[in-house]
């Protein structure tokens, strides 16, 4: 249906964003990053937060005709919220390493 077709590219984008979150998690997962990398990581965190926010708005904007599609959209929304929480945690870890 139309909603399934509308959700398909959003599912793909969700996976792309998840890969970016995973990559950042690995990058800082071994402790606070060196000072030389901190500004670049901060910028990537900011860009990722903005991308997740735009993506969440796009998911919320999809009109879904039935309960099955609404449930799929809600699940996608929950996944995005979980990624936002992970990014917040990474950001806290980076700031803690900076002594802030």
C-alpha positions in Angstrom: 0.0 0.0 0.0 0.9 3.7 -0.1 1.9 3.9 3.5 4.1 0.8 3.3 5.8 2.3 0.2 6.2 5.6 2.1 7.7 3.8 5.1 10.2 1.8 3.1 12.7 4.6 2.3 12.3 5.7 6.0 13.3 2.2 7.1 16.3 2.4 4.9 17.3 5.8 6.3 16.8 4.5 9.8 19.4 1.8 9.2 21.8 4.3 7.7 21.4 6.5 10.8 21.8 3.4 13.0 25.1 2.6 11.3 26.3 6.2 11.9 25.4 6.0 15.6 27.1 2.6 15.8 30.3 4.0 14.2 30.4 6.9 16.7 29.7 4.6 19.6 32.7 2.5 18.5 34.8 5.6 18.1 34.3 6.8 21.6 33.5 3.4 23.2 37.1 2.9 24.3 37.0 5.9 26.6 37.1 9.6 26.0 38.5 10.6 22.6 41.8 12.5 22.4 41.5 16.3 22.5 42.5 16.4 18.8 39.5 14.4 17.8 37.0 16.0 20.1 35.9 18.9 17.9 35.3 16.6 14.9 33.4 14.2 17.1 31.3 17.0 18.6 30.4 18.2 15.0 29.5 14.6 14.0 27.3 14.3 17.1 25.6 17.6 16.3 25.0 16.6 12.6 23.7 13.2 13.7 21.3 14.7 16.2 20.0 17.1 13.5 19.6 14.2 11.1 17.8 12.1 13.6 15.4 15.0 14.4 14.7 15.6 10.7 14.2 11.8 10.2 11.8 11.6 13.2 9.7 14.5 11.7 9.6 12.7 8.4 8.4 9.5 10.0 5.8 11.3 12.0 4.5 13.0 8.8 3.7 9.8 7.0 0.0 9.3 6.7 -0.9 5.7 7.6 -4.3 4.3 6.7 -4.5 1.4 9.2 -3.5 0.1 12.6 -0.8 -2.2 11.1 0.9 0.7 9.5 0.5 2.9 12.5 2.1 0.2 14.6 5.0 0.1 12.1 5.4 3.9 12.3 5.3 3.8 16.1 8.0 1.2 16.1 10.2 3.2 13.8 9.6 6.2 16.0 10.7 4.2 19.0 13.9 3.1 17.3 14.7 6.7 16.4 14.1 7.8 20.0 16.4 5.0 21.2 19.1 6.2 18.8 18.7 9.8 20.1 19.3 8.5 23.6 22.4 6.7 22.5 23.7 9.9 20.8 23.0 11.8 24.0 25.0 9.2 26.0 27.9 9.4 23.6 27.8 13.2 23.8 27.9 13.0 27.7 30.9 10.6 27.4 32.8 12.9 25.1 32.0 15.9 27.4 33.1 13.9 30.5 36.4 13.2 28.8 36.8 16.9 28.2 36.4 17.5 31.9 33.2 19.5 31.4 
